[in-house]
């Protein structure tokens, strides 16, 4: 799991991946921003001779991953995978399910 965690949090500013540990229950939650849309702005350098875009730096700094790039999969040992609606706060969601877990534990 240590190697997985290292891979998971590498380049988080590019992937949008975050690990959250509950101080109440000790449970660890993994968050990925998934974006399969194709409407990201692509930016780079305009070649003055060919008038074509070069570099496409926008693809590198999306702050999210695609479904295919996701590391939160059953193959990686994840049993409970929750997909949130656009705009729904992952931290609020974690707080809600962590409170349910606290109730189960009697904390």
C-alpha positions, 0 to 999 in steps of 0.5 A: 500500500505504501507504493500505491500511496506514493503513486497516488499522491505524485503530481497531485496538482496535475491529477487532483488526487488527495488522501484524507484521513479521519481524525475521529475514526482513523479511516482513510479516504482517497479522492480523485477528480474525474473529468472525461469531458473534451471541452478543456481549453488547450493552450500552448505556443502558436508557431508563427510560420505554420500557424499551428498550436504546439505544446498543448500545455492545457492537457498536462495541467487539468487537475483531474484524471480520466476514468481510464487513468483512475487508480480508484478501482476494484483491481487496486483493492477498493471495495466502496467506490462513490461517484459524486455529482459535479459540484458536490464537495468530496470533503462534505461527503466524507464527513457525512459517511464518516459520521455514519461510521462513527455511529456504527462504532459508538464513538 
